[in-house]
Amino acid sequence: MSIHPSDIVWFDGRFMNRKDALVPVTTHALHYGTSAFEGIRAYWTGDNLYVFRLYDHIKRLRRSGAFYKMALHYTDEQLTDAITGTCSKNNLQQNTYIRPLYFVGEWGIHLEIDKSAPIISAVIAFPLQSIFDGDGIDVSISSCRRLNDQFLPTQAKVGGNYLNSITATMEAKMAGYDEAVMLDLHGNVSETPGANIFLVQDGDLITPDKASSALDGITRDTVDYLAAQEGIRTIYRRVAPSELYLSDEVFMVGTAAEVTPIKSVGGRPINRGKITERIKEMYADAVSGRRQVPDGWLTPVY
């Protein structure tokens, strides 16, 4: 995905030009993937830019690094100011993607991390409308299995983990598909390389549980909340790959993906139905403030 990062970034406590936010080649994260990150969306409503579920993303950002004893040395208030400030200093007045991250700096070639490890934090932002065709995408079932807690913590959004996702995405793209569906170690549906999956069966939403190595997604939680308001039940459980072909509808959700219909799996067509369309509509209304949402879900930038 081609992006055009905004000129001003937040780098370890200061706003500066992106070209001046440099790290040495001896940075530990470059060698071992010791970085934690989040993807956050902000939506322009015509009079303000609203960051969606900012505090939940900050909470998960801290939790991801904690798996590896990486300490984020800024308060929630400071991170909020860094994220909203990056948007405002770049005068972003359109739908935006925000990437806060922190990583281990110069730390030799140690393979252990402790509280004395130098941690560098940063925030970048850039305009983004959508990354997938809103009419739906074609997916394949990847031969690359989703990583498992026996190997790495699946609930950590850390740089090293995403080599797993990159491998699956490359395989799908080379085969002519838009995206991949990854199975877990035991052959159950897990998620796509960067989004959660929902199946629609008999009016219910079905989504793989955390035991299937699926990330406990914030967008997935949002869809669960919105669906419940419409009387639609969400069931978290193991999902067999064959269910993808037999479900009434299939779609994926994520901060970048938003709500994207899946129109075929491995070349077999999937219906695009009313529930997917309704979820897509409700989500768009929620993130833009057209629909009432819980307190704290929309944080104004200006």
Secondary structure, DSSP 4 states (H G I P E B T S, - for coil): ------SEEEETTEEEEGGG----TTBHHHHH--EEE--EEEEE-SS-EEEETHHHHHHHHHHHHHTTT----S-HHHHHHHHHHHHHHTT--S-EEEEEEEEE-B-TT-S---TTS-EEEEEEEEE-S-SS-TT-EEEEE-SSPPP-TTTS-TT--BGGGHHHHHHHHHHHHHTT-SEEEEE-TTS-EEE-SSSEEEEEETTEEEEE-GGGT----HHHHHHHHHHHHTT--EEEE---THHHHHSSEEEEEETTTEEEEEEEETTEE----HHHHHHHHHHHHHHTTSS---TTSEEE--
